[in-house]
Amino acid sequence: MRYQICVSGAASGGTVGASHQLAYELGQAIAQQGKTLLTGATVGLPHYAAMGFMAVEGAHGVSVGFSPATSFREHVATYRLPTKEFDYINFTGMEYVGRDVHLVRSSDAVITVGGRMGSLHELSTALESRKVCGILLGSGGLADYVPTLIEHIEAPGSKDIIYDNDPVRLVKKVIDALDVKYADFIHDGTDSQVSEKRAGRG
């Protein structure tokens, strides 16, 4: 299945300078696996992930940005956000907080790299929504605090969070977890039971 994998991370701050290459490699790994990349159509680490994704020639995936703006004009002129690293931009009109929820709820999995409060909002939304969650350890910010946070604050699905310090390996683990989660579906996106009934086997 062409899973929709969100890369969540800091738009600015120290982790952008320290971990931009890791975010870039996350985007590359998602493209190389032929999956769809979702980001907040923003600057910083998500932008580096989108750049890494688009740098992979011949990739079959798609880069989709979820903008807080209502239109292309507002996205560029008001929010001053990038455009060329996306095959499609969903102009949510929900500002940043609403955009975050829409982005996460539209994803099959969320991978956190670095991160500040906005990424914490996205992670908590992902956990509450029972999404597959991956954490890139060693990328600083929120990502490196998640194990401690989960140790002290109960969260649904926290025991299933996937941790790794290698972007390629983390993406592979997340996809493996998604394969298990969607094992009851045929990979063309149809429910196996429906397909069996249509084939006269149900």
C-alpha positions in Angstrom: 0.0 0.0 0.0 1.1 3.5 -0.6 1.1 4.5 3.0 0.9 8.2 3.9 3.8 8.9 6.3 4.0 12.2 8.1 7.3 13.7 9.1 6.9 16.0 12.1 9.6 18.3 13.3 10.7 21.8 14.3 10.3 24.6 11.9 13.1 26.6 13.6 15.4 26.4 16.5 18.6 24.5 17.3 17.4 21.1 16.1 17.0 22.4 12.5 20.7 23.2 12.3 21.8 20.0 14.1 19.4 17.5 12.5 18.5 18.8 9.0 20.5 16.0 7.3 18.6 13.4 9.3 15.3 14.9 8.2 16.6 15.0 4.6 17.4 11.3 4.9 14.0 10.5 6.3 12.4 12.1 3.2 14.7 10.1 0.9 13.9 6.9 2.7 10.2 7.4 2.4 10.6 8.2 -1.4 12.8 5.2 -1.9 10.1 3.0 -0.4 7.5 4.4 -2.8 5.3 5.9 0.0 3.6 9.3 0.2 5.2 12.0 2.3 3.0 14.3 4.3 4.4 17.4 6.0 3.0 20.7 7.4 4.2 22.4 4.2 6.5 24.5 6.4 10.1 25.4 6.8 12.7 23.7 9.0 13.0 20.0 9.5 9.7 19.1 7.6 11.0 21.2 4.7 14.3 19.2 4.6 12.3 16.0 4.6 10.4 17.3 1.6 13.6 18.3 -0.1 15.1 14.8 0.5 12.0 13.2 -0.9 12.0 15.2 -4.1 15.7 14.6 -4.6 15.1 10.8 -5.2 14.8 10.4 -9.0 12.3 7.9 -10.2 10.4 7.6 -6.9 6.8 6.6 -7.1 5.6 8.4 -4.0 4.0 11.8 -3.7 5.0 14.8 -1.5 1.9 16.5 0.0 2.0 19.6 2.1 -0.8 20.6 4.6 -0.8 24.4 4.8 -2.3 26.5 7.6 -3.3 29.0 4.9 -6.6 29.3 3.0 -4.9 29.8 -0.4 -1.6 29.8 -2.4 -1.4 33.6 -2.0 -1.8 33.4 1.8 0.6 30.5 2.0 3.3 32.4 0.3 2.6 36.1 1.2 1.3 35.8 4.8 2.8 32.6 6.1 6.0 32.8 3.9 6.1 29.0 3.4 7.7 27.0 0.7 5.9 25.5 -2.4 8.2 23.8 -4.9 9.0 20.7 -2.8 5.3 19.5 -3.0 3.4 17.7 -5.7 0.2 19.0 -4.0 -0.6 21.4 -1.2 -3.8 21.1 0.8 -4.7 24.6 1.9 -6.6 23.8 5.1 -7.4 27.3 6.2 -7.1 25.9 9.8 -4.1 27.9 10.9 -1.3 26.0 12.6 -3.2 24.2 15.4 -6.0 23.0 13.2 -3.6 22.2 10.4 -1.7 19.9 12.7 -4.8 17.8 13.6 -5.8 17.5 9.9 -2.3 16.5 8.9 -2.0 13.8 11.6 -5.5 12.4 11.1 -4.7 12.1 7.3 -1.6 10.1 8.0 -1.1 6.4 8.5 2.1 7.0 10.5 3.9 9.9 12.1 7.7 10.1 12.4 9.1 12.8 14.8 12.5 14.3 14.1 13.7 17.0 16.5 10.6 18.9 17.4 9.2 21.6 19.6 5.7 22.2 21.1 4.0 21.9 17.7 5.6 18.5 17.2 4.4 17.5 20.7 0.9 18.5 19.6 1.2 16.3 16.5 2.6 13.4 18.5 -0.1 13.5 21.1 -2.7 13.7 18.4 -1.1 10.7 16.6 -1.1 8.6 19.8 -4.7 9.5 20.6 -5.6 8.6 17.0 -3.8 5.3 17.3 -1.4 6.1 14.5 1.9 4.2 14.1 4.5 6.5 15.7 8.2 6.6 15.0 10.8 8.6 16.9 14.2 9.4 15.4 16.5 9.3 18.5 19.5 11.5 18.4 17.8 14.3 16.5 17.3 16.5 19.6 14.4 18.4 20.9 11.1 16.5 21.5 12.4 13.3 19.9 15.0 12.7 22.5 12.6 13.6 25.4 9.8 11.2 24.2 11.1 8.1 26.2 11.2 10.1 29.4 7.8 11.8 28.7 6.2 8.4 28.1 7.7 7.0 31.2 5.9 9.6 33.3 2.7 10.4 31.3 0.4 7.6 30.3 -0.6 7.7 26.7 -2.6 5.3 24.4 -0.3 3.2 22.2 2.9 4.4 23.9 4.2 0.9 24.2 4.1 0.5 20.4 6.2 3.6 19.6 9.0 2.7 17.3 12.5 4.2 18.2 15.7 4.2 16.1 18.6 6.5 15.5 18.9 5.6 11.8 16.5 7.3 9.4 16.5 4.5 6.8 16.0 1.8 9.5 13.3 3.8 11.2 11.3 4.2 8.0 11.6 0.5 7.3 10.4 -0.4 10.9 7.4 2.0 10.5 6.4 0.4 7.2 6.7 -3.1 8.7 4.4 -2.0 11.5 1.9 -0.6 8.9 2.0 -3.9 7.0 1.0 -5.7 10.2 -1.7 -3.1 11.0 -3.2 -3.4 7.5 -2.6 -7.1 7.0 -6.4 -7.7 6.7 -6.5 -5.4 3.6 -5.5 -6.3 0.1 -2.8 -3.9 -1.1 -5.0 -2.2 -3.7 -6.7 -0.6 -0.8 -9.8 -2.8 -0.7 -11.0 -4.8 2.3 -10.1 -8.5 1.8 -13.5 -9.6 3.0 -15.3 -7.5 0.4 -13.0 -8.8 -2.3 -13.6 -12.4 -1.2 -17.4 -11.8 -1.4 -17.1 -10.3 -4.8 -15.1 -13.4 -5.9 -17.8 -15.7 -4.6 -15.8 -16.9 -1.6 -17.6 -15.0 1.2 
